[in-house]
Each structure stands twice: as structure tokens, then as C-alpha cells.
Amino acid sequence: MNQARKRFSKLQAALFSGAMATTASISLLVPGLSQSVRAQLQDSPKAVLDEAWQIVNREYVDGSFNKTDWQLTRQELLSKNYTSREAAYTALRKALEKLNDQYTRFMDPKQYEALTNQTSGELTGVGMRLEEDEKTKVITVVEPMENSPALKGGILAGDRILVIDGKTTKGMTVSDAAQVIRGDEGTKVTLRIAREGKSEFDITLTRARIEVAAVRYSLKKEGGQNVGYIRLQEFSSHAAEQMQGAIKKLSDQKADAFVLDLRGNPGGLLRVSIDIARMWMDTGAIVRTVDRAGDSQEMRANRTAITNKPLVVLVDDNSASASEILAGALKDNKRATVMGGQTFGKALVQSVHSLADGSGLAVTIAHYYTPNGTDISHKGVTPDVKVEVTDEQKLKLANKPKLVATKDDPCYAQAIALLKTSASLGRPVPAEAHAPKK
């Protein structure tokens, strides 16, 4: 695979994984300051610096702060004069670098908004998936989202978008087009549409808040088996309810077994990973977290599993954080066979705070371990069955998403082969029994 593409995927995993427990924070200024000094500090960029410093001081997982003098860091931050908020932001980022923790990070207001949108599982727009047609290079609708303005307004899969609010889409990337189509809730956007068998026409849609599908699923006929295929793209706020719906609908369609695809999933909300684990497991530990005081908390299944059908979980090197919690729990409890490549190796939990000026701070607050006590930090979850996928195969699947979960997808093909064996019915198959032949 193209190395730049792989580095970008791993950066995404770093930025959008962990326990996203968004909270509102209040600046805790030192009580000994006089009222006039406190008022002056509150009205300056230093207020946000002190607010962020206090959060790290209270919550950061390493009480030694990477063996740095964190009190001195506060003095240095507040002793300087800042000509702008951006200058203060730069100073704060440099102070956080002392912790040597890429997951404890400051986000300016735009970055924080992007993160909260990501974890909320919602966006403001008209709700449709777009792609660039390989032959014509025209921006084309893949599908309108369920209950979206696009679907209600009559947009169909295959529609070609020629103009957006008077701007031609010629030369636009899919990302460019999506950016122009998005906008504030309640505002309108007009699209010029080309549709097979019709003259070009305009559709005006009113933008709305839309729940983004984190889960995609389908029932696949594989030989004599009905296989419920579920792809979980991220652990956003609505992912658990979407997963519950997918398992129930596929069960109603008489799925004999399931393939849960976590490849490329960078993580998300910790509580969502626990909720989803409970949909597959009736009993057993899911994950154990340990904070800086050494206090541990174990989350367990609670007899709420929706199905006990055979399950294969697909992972790769971009399956991170919450994905690793779920895969580790299913593997250690022998509820599923984990198949694919070594996962990313992020065993830290973050809490995310909003700051007074609309910026945000993510702070590492705990370390987590799989049910068997395995520390996957920098190592990842080791699959039960390793599947070697060439760079050429990875690139082919990236460029042609329709080939994912078909016979041209090596991981999926091996999952189906495993599920077809009588040994896999009712329990996972030991790795050594079905390791790929050399």
C-alpha cells in the first residue's frame, strides 16, 4: 500500500480513538490570587492555558508528568505575555509535548468542533454518499442516507451532480463537493442533477442534522450458509443502537453466522465499545482500566447478548483503541475467531474536555488491559488467524470498495472458508487448525 496513505490512516487512528467522554470544564484559578489579578487573567488568553493546565494536573494518567516539573510548567505558561490566542495555543501545545504523549493534545475551536462532530455520529447537510465516477470523473451519488433530506427530496443512487448552488462540480474532488453541500441546519442548497433517461433538472434541499451510518450490513449467501456481514466504521454515539438493529435484522433474516469487520476502524467512544461487546457476549470480562492512582475498574458482560451464532472478527493494523477493546474481549472470551493483521496497539483511554473559548483538550486518563490481562500497548491484538494481504491487494480494495466482503477480499474469503467448516459451528476455531497454508 502507498506509504503516505498508510501514515494518514494511522494518524487518523491516533486522533480519533480513545474514550471520548466529552465534559464541560471550569477554569480553576489559584485561590491565592487577588481579585484584580484574577479578573485580568480571566480576560486574557492565559485563562484557557490555566484551565487546560488544571485538567492535566488533576487527571493525567502519569502522576510524574513524564518526570517533568508540571508546577514550573504552569508558571512558565502564565508568566508570558501573549499577543493573540493563537500564540497562547502554540505555547500550550509546546507545554503538552513535555508529556511525550501524542494522545494528550490541545485542539483549537475548529479542531474541537471536528472531533465532537466525529464522535457524535452526526453531521449537518443533506445526507448522501458521493463518489467520483471512474470513467466520466463526474461527482455521483452512491446512496442517499436513510431519513435524510436527499432521500426525501427524491435523490437517487446513480444521480450525477453537475452544479451546486451555481458552482460547477467539474474539477471538484468528492471532498470539495461535500464541503460545498454541507452548511447550517435549515439553510437550502440547490443541485443540478443529471439522471439516466431524463433531462437535467434542479432539486433544492433544506439542510438538516443527520445521523451518520457507522454500521453497514448485509446478508450474504455463501454456499449453503446465510452469513450476516457487519462493517463497523467507528464507535460514534449512534453506533451501538445501529449495531443492535443490524444484529436483530440479520438474525430475523436467518443468519447462520456473522462476520464483524473492524478493519480500518480507528476507535471512538469507550462506552460504545462496551455496549457492543455485550451484544455478542453473555458473560465474561470486557476490559479493565487502571488510572494513575492504580485504581482499576472492570467492565463485564451482563447477559444481554442478542445472538450466540458463530462469529469471525476481521482486523488490521488500522484497527485501534475501541476496536482493540472489542476484538480483545471477543478473543479472550473465546466468543469469536479474530482474523487478519496485528492491530494498531493503543491501550490508553482519553477524556475530552471543552474549554472556555470553544477549544478543547484530550487527556490520557487511564491504561486498559484485555480480559486476560494483556497489555496491547505498541503491540496490538494478535489475531487467532493471521492473513497476509499484499500491498497490491490493499490498494485494490481501497480503490474499489465494492470488492470488500467478496471473494476478492482475502480476509473475508478466509473468514467464509472458516465458517463453512463444521468445527466453527458454535465456537471459534483454534488458529492452528486453520492457519493459511504456505
The 8 nearest C-alpha neighbors of each residue, nearest first, counted from 0:
[[1, 390, 394, 393, 2, 391, 5, 4],
 [0, 2, 4, 3, 5, 394, 390, 6],
 [3, 1, 5, 4, 0, 6, 7, 390],
 [2, 4, 6, 5, 1, 7, 0, 8],
 [3, 5, 7, 1, 2, 6, 8, 0],
 [6, 4, 2, 8, 7, 3, 9, 1],
 [7, 5, 3, 9, 8, 4, 2, 10],
 [8, 6, 10, 4, 5, 9, 3, 11],
 [9, 7, 5, 11, 10, 6, 4, 12],
 [8, 10, 12, 6, 11, 7, 317, 13],
 [11, 9, 13, 7, 12, 8, 6, 14],
 [12, 10, 14, 8, 9, 13, 15, 7],
 [11, 13, 265, 9, 10, 15, 14, 16],
 [14, 12, 10, 11, 15, 16, 9, 102],
 [15, 13, 11, 12, 16, 10, 102, 265],
 [16, 14, 12, 13, 11, 267, 265, 266],
 [15, 17, 266, 267, 265, 320, 12, 14],
 [16, 18, 348, 349, 267, 320, 19, 266],
 [19, 17, 269, 349, 268, 348, 20, 350],
 [18, 20, 268, 350, 351, 21, 17, 349],
 [19, 21, 350, 351, 18, 22, 268, 349],
 [22, 20, 351, 352, 19, 350, 23, 353],
 [23, 21, 352, 353, 24, 20, 351, 350],
 [22, 24, 353, 352, 25, 21, 354, 355],
 [25, 23, 354, 352, 353, 22, 26, 355],
 [24, 26, 27, 23, 50, 355, 354, 353],
 [25, 27, 50, 28, 24, 49, 46, 47],
 [28, 26, 25, 50, 29, 53, 49, 30],
 [27, 29, 26, 30, 49, 37, 50, 32],
 [28, 30, 31, 32, 27, 37, 49, 33],
 [31, 29, 32, 28, 33, 27, 37, 34],
 [30, 32, 29, 33, 28, 34, 37, 36],
 [33, 31, 30, 37, 29, 36, 34, 28],
 [34, 32, 36, 35, 37, 31, 30, 38],
 [33, 35, 37, 36, 38, 32, 39, 31],
 [36, 34, 38, 37, 33, 39, 32, 40],
 [37, 35, 39, 33, 38, 34, 40, 32],
 [36, 38, 34, 40, 35, 39, 32, 33],
 [39, 37, 41, 35, 40, 36, 34, 42],
 [38, 40, 36, 42, 37, 41, 35, 43],
 [39, 41, 37, 43, 38, 42, 46, 45],
 [40, 42, 46, 38, 39, 43, 37, 45],
 [43, 41, 39, 40, 38, 46, 44, 45],
 [42, 44, 45, 40, 41, 46, 39, 47],
 [45, 43, 46, 84, 47, 87, 48, 42],
 [44, 46, 48, 43, 47, 40, 49, 77],
 [47, 45, 41, 49, 44, 48, 40, 43],
 [46, 48, 50, 49, 45, 44, 51, 355],
 [49, 47, 45, 51, 46, 50, 52, 91],
 [48, 50, 52, 46, 47, 51, 53, 45],
 [49, 51, 26, 47, 53, 48, 52, 46],
 [52, 50, 54, 48, 49, 53, 47, 55],
 [51, 53, 49, 55, 54, 50, 56, 48],
 [52, 54, 56, 50, 51, 55, 49, 57],
 [55, 53, 57, 51, 56, 52, 58, 50],
 [54, 56, 59, 58, 52, 57, 53, 51],
 [55, 57, 53, 54, 58, 52, 59, 69],
 [58, 56, 54, 55, 53, 59, 52, 62],
 [57, 59, 55, 364, 56, 54, 60, 362],
 [58, 60, 55, 364, 61, 363, 362, 56],
 [59, 61, 364, 291, 365, 290, 363, 62],
 [62, 60, 64, 63, 59, 291, 65, 364],
 [61, 63, 64, 291, 60, 59, 65, 292],
 [62, 64, 66, 65, 61, 67, 68, 69],
 [65, 63, 61, 66, 62, 67, 98, 69],
 [64, 66, 98, 63, 67, 61, 99, 97],
 [67, 65, 63, 64, 68, 98, 62, 69],
 [66, 68, 65, 64, 69, 63, 97, 98],
 [69, 67, 71, 70, 72, 66, 64, 63],
 [68, 70, 72, 71, 67, 73, 64, 56],
 [71, 69, 73, 72, 68, 74, 56, 67],
 [70, 72, 74, 68, 73, 69, 75, 67],
 [73, 71, 69, 75, 70, 74, 76, 68],
 [74, 72, 76, 70, 71, 75, 77, 69],
 [73, 75, 71, 77, 72, 76, 78, 70],
 [74, 76, 72, 78, 73, 77, 71, 79],
 [75, 77, 73, 74, 78, 79, 72, 90],
 [78, 76, 74, 79, 75, 45, 73, 49],
 [77, 79, 75, 76, 74, 80, 73, 45],
 [80, 78, 77, 76, 81, 75, 45, 74],
 [79, 81, 82, 78, 77, 45, 87, 76],
 [82, 80, 83, 87, 86, 79, 44, 84],
 [81, 83, 86, 80, 84, 87, 85, 44],
 [84, 82, 86, 85, 81, 87, 44, 88],
 [83, 85, 87, 86, 44, 88, 81, 82],
 [86, 84, 88, 83, 87, 89, 82, 81],
 [87, 85, 89, 83, 84, 88, 81, 90],
 [88, 86, 84, 90, 89, 85, 81, 44],
 [87, 89, 85, 91, 86, 90, 84, 92],
 [90, 88, 86, 92, 87, 91, 85, 93],
 [91, 89, 87, 93, 88, 92, 94, 86],
 [92, 90, 94, 88, 93, 89, 95, 87],
 [91, 93, 95, 89, 94, 90, 88, 105],
 [94, 92, 96, 90, 91, 95, 89, 97],
 [95, 93, 91, 96, 92, 97, 90, 72],
 [94, 96, 92, 97, 93, 98, 91, 104],
 [95, 97, 93, 98, 99, 94, 92, 100],
 [98, 96, 95, 99, 94, 67, 65, 93],
 [97, 99, 65, 96, 100, 95, 64, 67],
 [98, 100, 96, 97, 101, 65, 95, 103],
 [101, 99, 98, 102, 103, 96, 95, 104],
 [100, 102, 103, 99, 104, 13, 96, 98],
 [103, 101, 100, 104, 363, 13, 361, 362],
 [104, 102, 362, 361, 363, 100, 101, 95],
 [103, 105, 361, 102, 360, 106, 101, 95],
 [104, 106, 360, 359, 92, 361, 107, 103],
 [107, 105, 359, 110, 111, 358, 360, 108],
 [106, 108, 358, 110, 109, 111, 359, 105],
 [109, 107, 358, 357, 111, 110, 112, 106],
 [110, 108, 112, 111, 107, 113, 358, 106],
 [111, 109, 113, 106, 107, 112, 108, 114],
 [110, 112, 108, 114, 106, 359, 113, 109],
 [111, 113, 109, 115, 114, 110, 108, 116],
 [114, 112, 110, 116, 111, 115, 117, 109],
 [115, 113, 117, 111, 116, 112, 118, 110],
 [116, 114, 112, 118, 117, 113, 119, 111],
 [115, 117, 119, 113, 114, 118, 112, 121],
 [118, 116, 114, 115, 119, 120, 113, 235],
 [117, 119, 235, 115, 120, 116, 236, 114],
 [120, 118, 236, 116, 121, 117, 235, 115],
 [121, 119, 235, 211, 118, 236, 117, 210],
 [122, 120, 210, 211, 209, 119, 116, 208],
 [123, 121, 209, 208, 124, 116, 210, 211],
 [122, 124, 208, 207, 184, 209, 181, 182],
 [125, 123, 181, 206, 207, 126, 182, 122],
 [124, 126, 148, 206, 149, 147, 207, 127],
 [127, 125, 147, 144, 124, 149, 143, 148],
 [126, 128, 143, 144, 142, 129, 149, 125],
 [129, 127, 141, 142, 140, 143, 130, 126],
 [128, 130, 140, 141, 139, 127, 173, 138],
 [131, 129, 139, 138, 173, 132, 141, 140],
 [132, 130, 138, 136, 137, 139, 133, 173],
 [131, 133, 136, 137, 135, 134, 139, 130],
 [132, 134, 136, 135, 131, 137, 130, 138],
 [133, 135, 132, 136, 137, 131, 138, 139],
 [134, 136, 137, 132, 133, 131, 138, 139],
 [137, 135, 132, 131, 133, 134, 138, 169],
 [136, 138, 135, 132, 131, 139, 159, 169],
 [139, 137, 131, 160, 130, 159, 132, 173],
 [138, 140, 159, 130, 129, 158, 131, 157],
 [139, 141, 129, 156, 157, 158, 142, 128],
 [142, 140, 156, 128, 129, 157, 139, 130],
 [141, 143, 156, 128, 140, 127, 144, 155],
 [144, 142, 127, 150, 149, 126, 128, 145],
 [145, 143, 126, 127, 147, 142, 146, 150],
 [144, 146, 147, 143, 150, 126, 212, 210],
 [147, 145, 144, 150, 148, 151, 209, 149],
 [146, 148, 126, 149, 150, 145, 144, 125],
 [147, 149, 125, 151, 150, 152, 204, 126],
 [150, 148, 152, 125, 147, 154, 151, 143],
 [151, 149, 143, 147, 152, 153, 154, 148],
 [150, 152, 148, 149, 153, 147, 146, 154],
 [153, 151, 149, 150, 148, 154, 204, 202],
 [152, 154, 150, 151, 155, 149, 202, 148],
 [153, 155, 149, 150, 152, 143, 158, 156],
 [156, 154, 158, 157, 153, 143, 142, 140],
 [155, 157, 142, 141, 140, 158, 143, 154],
 [156, 158, 140, 139, 155, 141, 159, 194],
 [157, 159, 194, 140, 156, 155, 139, 193],
 [160, 158, 139, 193, 192, 138, 161, 157],
 [161, 159, 192, 138, 191, 162, 139, 158],
 [160, 162, 191, 168, 167, 192, 159, 193],
 [161, 163, 167, 191, 166, 168, 190, 165],
 [164, 162, 190, 166, 165, 189, 167, 191],
 [165, 163, 189, 166, 188, 190, 162, 191],
 [164, 166, 163, 162, 167, 189, 190, 191],
 [167, 165, 163, 162, 164, 168, 161, 169],
 [166, 168, 162, 169, 161, 163, 165, 171],
 [169, 167, 171, 161, 162, 170, 166, 176],
 [170, 168, 167, 171, 137, 161, 136, 138],
 [169, 171, 168, 172, 167, 136, 137, 175],
 [172, 170, 168, 169, 175, 176, 173, 174],
 [171, 173, 175, 174, 176, 170, 131, 138],
 [172, 174, 176, 175, 130, 177, 131, 129],
 [173, 175, 177, 172, 176, 178, 171, 179],
 [176, 174, 172, 178, 173, 177, 171, 179],
 [177, 175, 173, 179, 178, 174, 171, 180],
 [178, 176, 180, 174, 179, 175, 173, 181],
 [177, 179, 175, 181, 176, 180, 174, 182],
 [180, 178, 176, 177, 181, 175, 163, 182],
 [181, 179, 177, 178, 176, 182, 124, 188],
 [182, 180, 124, 178, 179, 177, 123, 125],
 [183, 181, 124, 123, 184, 180, 206, 186],
 [184, 182, 186, 185, 123, 206, 181, 124],
 [183, 185, 207, 206, 186, 123, 208, 182],
 [184, 186, 206, 205, 207, 183, 187, 182],
 [187, 185, 206, 205, 184, 183, 182, 188],
 [188, 186, 205, 204, 206, 203, 185, 189],
 [187, 189, 204, 203, 164, 205, 190, 180],
 [190, 188, 203, 164, 202, 163, 204, 201],
 [189, 191, 163, 202, 201, 162, 192, 203],
 [192, 190, 201, 162, 161, 200, 160, 163],
 [193, 191, 160, 200, 199, 159, 201, 161],
 [192, 194, 199, 159, 158, 160, 200, 195],
 [195, 193, 158, 197, 196, 192, 159, 199],
 [194, 196, 197, 193, 158, 198, 157, 159],
 [195, 197, 194, 198, 193, 199, 158, 200],
 [198, 196, 194, 195, 199, 193, 200, 192],
 [197, 199, 200, 193, 196, 194, 195, 192],
 [198, 200, 193, 192, 197, 191, 194, 201],
 [199, 201, 192, 191, 198, 202, 193, 197],
 [202, 200, 191, 190, 192, 189, 203, 199],
 [201, 203, 190, 189, 204, 191, 200, 192],
 [204, 202, 189, 188, 190, 187, 201, 205],
 [203, 205, 188, 187, 148, 206, 189, 202],
 [206, 204, 187, 186, 185, 207, 188, 148],
 [205, 207, 124, 125, 184, 185, 186, 187],
 [208, 206, 184, 123, 124, 185, 209, 125],
 [207, 209, 123, 122, 184, 124, 121, 210],
 [210, 208, 121, 122, 123, 207, 211, 126],
 [209, 211, 121, 120, 212, 122, 208, 237],
 [212, 210, 121, 120, 209, 213, 122, 144],
 [211, 213, 214, 210, 215, 120, 241, 238],
 [212, 214, 232, 238, 233, 231, 211, 215],
 [215, 213, 231, 212, 230, 241, 242, 232],
 [216, 214, 230, 229, 231, 213, 212, 217],
 [215, 217, 229, 228, 230, 245, 214, 218],
 [216, 218, 228, 227, 219, 229, 215, 249],
 [219, 217, 227, 226, 228, 249, 225, 220],
 [218, 220, 226, 225, 221, 217, 227, 228],
 [221, 219, 225, 224, 222, 226, 218, 223],
 [222, 220, 224, 219, 223, 225, 226, 415],
 [223, 221, 224, 220, 225, 419, 415, 219],
 [222, 224, 221, 225, 220, 419, 255, 226],
 [225, 223, 221, 222, 220, 226, 255, 419],
 [224, 226, 254, 220, 255, 219, 221, 218],
 [227, 225, 256, 219, 254, 257, 218, 255],
 [226, 228, 257, 218, 254, 249, 217, 256],
 [227, 229, 258, 216, 217, 257, 226, 218],
 [230, 228, 216, 259, 215, 260, 258, 231],
 [229, 231, 260, 215, 214, 259, 216, 232],
 [232, 230, 214, 261, 233, 213, 260, 229],
 [231, 233, 264, 213, 230, 214, 261, 234],
 [234, 232, 264, 266, 235, 231, 213, 267],
 [233, 235, 267, 268, 266, 238, 271, 272],
 [236, 234, 118, 120, 238, 237, 233, 119],
 [235, 237, 119, 120, 238, 118, 234, 271],
 [236, 238, 235, 239, 240, 120, 241, 119],
 [237, 239, 241, 235, 213, 240, 234, 236],
 [240, 238, 242, 241, 237, 275, 271, 243],
 [239, 241, 243, 242, 238, 237, 244, 245],
 [240, 242, 238, 244, 239, 243, 214, 245],
 [243, 241, 245, 239, 244, 240, 238, 246],
 [242, 244, 240, 246, 241, 245, 239, 247],
 [243, 245, 241, 247, 242, 246, 248, 240],
 [244, 246, 242, 248, 243, 247, 249, 241],
 [247, 245, 249, 243, 248, 244, 250, 242],
 [246, 248, 250, 244, 245, 249, 251, 243],
 [249, 247, 251, 245, 250, 246, 244, 252],
 [248, 250, 252, 246, 251, 247, 254, 227],
 [249, 251, 247, 253, 254, 252, 248, 246],
 [250, 252, 248, 253, 249, 247, 254, 246],
 [251, 253, 249, 250, 254, 248, 218, 225],
 [254, 252, 250, 251, 255, 249, 225, 227],
 [253, 255, 225, 250, 226, 227, 256, 249],
 [256, 254, 225, 226, 224, 253, 308, 257],
 [257, 255, 309, 226, 308, 254, 310, 227],
 [258, 256, 227, 310, 226, 228, 309, 259],
 [257, 259, 311, 228, 310, 312, 229, 227],
 [260, 258, 312, 229, 230, 311, 313, 228],
 [259, 261, 230, 313, 262, 312, 229, 231],
 [262, 260, 314, 264, 313, 231, 318, 263],
 [263, 261, 314, 315, 318, 264, 260, 313],
 [262, 264, 317, 318, 265, 261, 315, 232],
 [263, 265, 318, 232, 233, 261, 262, 266],
 [266, 264, 12, 319, 318, 16, 263, 15],
 [267, 265, 16, 321, 320, 322, 319, 233],
 [266, 268, 234, 16, 17, 235, 321, 15],
 [267, 269, 18, 19, 271, 234, 270, 235],
 [268, 270, 18, 272, 271, 321, 267, 17],
 [271, 269, 273, 272, 268, 274, 18, 20],
 [272, 270, 274, 273, 268, 269, 239, 234],
 [271, 273, 275, 269, 270, 274, 321, 325],
 [274, 272, 276, 270, 271, 275, 277, 269],
 [275, 273, 271, 277, 272, 276, 270, 239],
 [274, 276, 278, 272, 277, 273, 239, 271],
 [277, 275, 273, 278, 279, 274, 325, 280],
 [276, 278, 280, 300, 274, 275, 279, 304],
 [279, 277, 304, 275, 305, 276, 280, 303],
 [278, 280, 304, 277, 276, 306, 305, 281],
 [281, 279, 277, 304, 282, 278, 300, 276],
 [280, 282, 302, 304, 300, 303, 301, 277],
 [283, 281, 300, 280, 302, 301, 284, 299],
 [282, 284, 300, 299, 332, 285, 281, 280],
 [285, 283, 299, 370, 286, 298, 300, 297],
 [284, 286, 328, 299, 298, 370, 283, 300],
 [287, 285, 369, 370, 298, 297, 368, 284],
 [286, 288, 297, 368, 367, 296, 298, 369],
 [289, 287, 367, 296, 295, 366, 365, 368],
 [288, 290, 295, 366, 365, 294, 293, 367],
 [291, 289, 365, 293, 292, 294, 60, 364],
 [292, 290, 60, 293, 61, 62, 365, 289],
 [293, 291, 294, 290, 289, 62, 60, 295],
 [294, 292, 291, 290, 289, 295, 365, 288],
 [295, 293, 292, 289, 290, 296, 291, 288],
 [294, 296, 289, 288, 293, 290, 287, 297],
 [297, 295, 288, 287, 289, 298, 294, 286],
 [296, 298, 287, 286, 299, 288, 295, 284],
 [297, 299, 286, 285, 284, 287, 296, 300],
 [300, 298, 284, 285, 283, 301, 297, 282],
 [299, 301, 282, 277, 283, 281, 302, 280],
 [300, 302, 303, 281, 282, 299, 277, 304],
 [303, 301, 281, 304, 282, 300, 280, 277],
 [302, 304, 301, 281, 277, 278, 305, 300],
 [305, 303, 278, 279, 281, 280, 277, 306],
 [304, 306, 278, 279, 303, 307, 246, 247],
 [307, 305, 308, 304, 279, 278, 246, 250],
 [306, 308, 309, 279, 305, 304, 425, 280],
 [307, 309, 256, 306, 425, 310, 255, 257],
 [310, 308, 256, 425, 424, 426, 257, 307],
 [309, 311, 257, 335, 258, 256, 308, 312],
 [310, 312, 336, 258, 335, 337, 259, 414],
 [311, 313, 337, 259, 260, 258, 338, 336],
 [312, 314, 260, 338, 261, 339, 262, 337],
 [315, 313, 262, 339, 261, 318, 340, 338],
 [316, 314, 340, 262, 342, 317, 318, 339],
 [315, 317, 342, 343, 341, 318, 340, 314],
 [316, 318, 263, 315, 343, 319, 9, 342],
 [319, 317, 264, 263, 342, 262, 315, 265],
 [320, 318, 265, 343, 322, 266, 323, 317],
 [319, 321, 266, 323, 345, 322, 16, 17],
 [320, 322, 266, 324, 323, 272, 269, 267],
 [323, 321, 319, 325, 320, 266, 324, 318],
 [322, 324, 326, 320, 321, 325, 319, 327],
 [323, 325, 321, 327, 322, 326, 328, 320],
 [324, 326, 328, 322, 323, 327, 276, 272],
 [325, 327, 323, 329, 328, 324, 330, 322],
 [328, 326, 330, 324, 325, 329, 369, 323],
 [327, 329, 285, 325, 331, 330, 326, 332],
 [330, 328, 334, 326, 335, 332, 327, 331],
 [329, 331, 333, 327, 328, 332, 335, 326],
 [332, 330, 328, 333, 329, 327, 371, 370],
 [331, 333, 334, 329, 330, 328, 283, 370],
 [334, 332, 330, 331, 335, 329, 427, 336],
 [333, 335, 329, 332, 330, 427, 426, 280],
 [336, 334, 310, 427, 329, 311, 333, 330],
 [335, 337, 311, 427, 383, 312, 338, 428],
 [338, 336, 312, 382, 383, 311, 313, 335],
 [337, 339, 384, 313, 382, 385, 383, 312],
 [340, 338, 386, 385, 314, 313, 315, 410],
 [339, 341, 315, 385, 314, 316, 386, 342],
 [340, 342, 381, 316, 315, 380, 379, 382],
 [343, 341, 316, 379, 315, 318, 380, 344],
 [342, 344, 316, 319, 379, 317, 318, 345],
 [379, 345, 343, 377, 376, 378, 375, 342],
 [346, 344, 320, 376, 347, 319, 343, 377],
 [345, 347, 376, 367, 366, 375, 344, 320],
 [348, 346, 366, 345, 365, 367, 363, 17],
 [347, 349, 17, 18, 365, 363, 364, 366],
 [350, 348, 363, 18, 362, 17, 364, 361],
 [349, 351, 20, 362, 19, 361, 18, 363],
 [350, 352, 361, 21, 20, 19, 360, 22],
 [353, 351, 22, 360, 21, 359, 23, 24],
 [352, 354, 359, 23, 24, 358, 22, 357],
 [355, 353, 359, 358, 357, 356, 24, 352],
 [354, 356, 357, 47, 353, 358, 25, 24],
 [357, 355, 358, 354, 47, 108, 353, 359],
 [358, 356, 108, 354, 355, 353, 359, 107],
 [359, 357, 108, 107, 354, 356, 106, 111],
 [360, 358, 353, 106, 354, 111, 352, 105],
 [359, 361, 105, 352, 351, 104, 106, 362],
 [360, 362, 351, 103, 104, 350, 349, 352],
 [363, 361, 103, 349, 350, 364, 59, 360],
 [362, 364, 349, 348, 103, 59, 60, 365],
 [363, 365, 60, 59, 349, 58, 348, 362],
 [366, 364, 290, 348, 289, 60, 347, 363],
 [365, 367, 347, 289, 288, 346, 348, 290],
 [366, 368, 288, 346, 287, 347, 289, 365],
 [369, 367, 374, 287, 372, 373, 286, 288],
 [368, 370, 286, 373, 372, 371, 327, 328],
 [371, 369, 372, 284, 286, 285, 328, 331],
 [372, 370, 369, 373, 331, 368, 332, 328],
 [373, 371, 369, 368, 370, 374, 287, 286],
 [374, 372, 369, 368, 371, 375, 370, 327],
 [373, 375, 368, 376, 372, 369, 346, 367],
 [374, 376, 379, 378, 344, 346, 373, 380],
 [375, 377, 344, 346, 345, 378, 374, 379],
 [378, 376, 344, 379, 375, 345, 343, 346],
 [379, 377, 344, 375, 376, 380, 343, 342],
 [344, 378, 380, 342, 375, 343, 341, 377],
 [379, 381, 342, 341, 375, 382, 327, 323],
 [380, 382, 341, 379, 383, 342, 340, 385],
 [383, 381, 337, 338, 384, 385, 339, 380],
 [382, 384, 430, 337, 338, 336, 385, 381],
 [385, 383, 338, 430, 382, 434, 386, 339],
 [386, 384, 339, 382, 340, 338, 383, 387],
 [385, 387, 339, 340, 388, 410, 384, 338],
 [386, 388, 389, 385, 340, 339, 409, 410],
 [389, 387, 392, 386, 390, 393, 409, 410],
 [388, 390, 392, 391, 393, 387, 0, 394],
 [391, 389, 0, 393, 392, 394, 388, 1],
 [390, 392, 394, 389, 393, 395, 0, 388],
 [391, 393, 395, 389, 390, 394, 388, 396],
 [394, 392, 390, 396, 395, 391, 0, 397],
 [393, 395, 397, 391, 396, 392, 0, 398],
 [394, 396, 392, 398, 393, 397, 399, 391],
 [395, 397, 399, 393, 394, 398, 400, 402],
 [398, 396, 394, 395, 399, 400, 393, 403],
 [397, 399, 395, 396, 394, 400, 393, 401],
 [398, 400, 396, 401, 397, 402, 395, 403],
 [401, 399, 402, 403, 396, 397, 398, 395],
 [400, 402, 399, 403, 396, 404, 405, 398],
 [401, 403, 400, 405, 399, 396, 407, 404],
 [404, 402, 401, 400, 408, 405, 396, 407],
 [405, 403, 411, 408, 402, 406, 412, 407],
 [404, 406, 407, 408, 402, 403, 411, 412],
 [405, 407, 412, 408, 404, 409, 411, 402],
 [408, 406, 405, 402, 409, 412, 403, 404],
 [407, 409, 405, 406, 411, 403, 410, 404],
 [410, 408, 412, 411, 407, 413, 388, 406],
 [411, 409, 413, 412, 408, 339, 414, 386],
 [410, 412, 414, 404, 413, 408, 409, 415],
 [413, 411, 409, 406, 415, 414, 410, 408],
 [414, 412, 416, 410, 415, 411, 417, 409],
 [413, 415, 411, 417, 412, 416, 418, 410],
 [416, 414, 418, 412, 417, 413, 419, 411],
 [417, 415, 413, 419, 414, 418, 412, 420],
 [416, 418, 414, 415, 419, 420, 413, 423],
 [419, 417, 415, 420, 423, 416, 414, 424],
 [420, 418, 416, 417, 415, 421, 423, 224],
 [421, 419, 422, 418, 417, 423, 416, 424],
 [420, 422, 423, 424, 419, 418, 417, 425],
 [423, 421, 420, 424, 428, 426, 427, 425],
 [422, 424, 428, 421, 418, 427, 426, 420],
 [425, 423, 421, 422, 426, 309, 418, 420],
 [424, 426, 309, 423, 308, 427, 307, 422],
 [425, 427, 423, 424, 309, 428, 334, 335],
 [428, 426, 336, 335, 423, 333, 334, 429],
 [427, 429, 423, 430, 336, 422, 426, 432],
 [430, 428, 432, 431, 427, 383, 433, 336],
 [431, 429, 383, 384, 432, 433, 434, 428],
 [430, 432, 434, 429, 433, 384, 383, 428],
 [433, 431, 430, 429, 434, 428, 384, 435],
 [432, 434, 431, 430, 435, 429, 417, 384],
 [433, 435, 431, 430, 384, 432, 436, 385],
 [436, 434, 433, 437, 386, 385, 384, 413],
 [437, 435, 434, 433, 386, 431, 432, 387],
 [436, 435, 434, 387, 386, 433, 385, 431]]
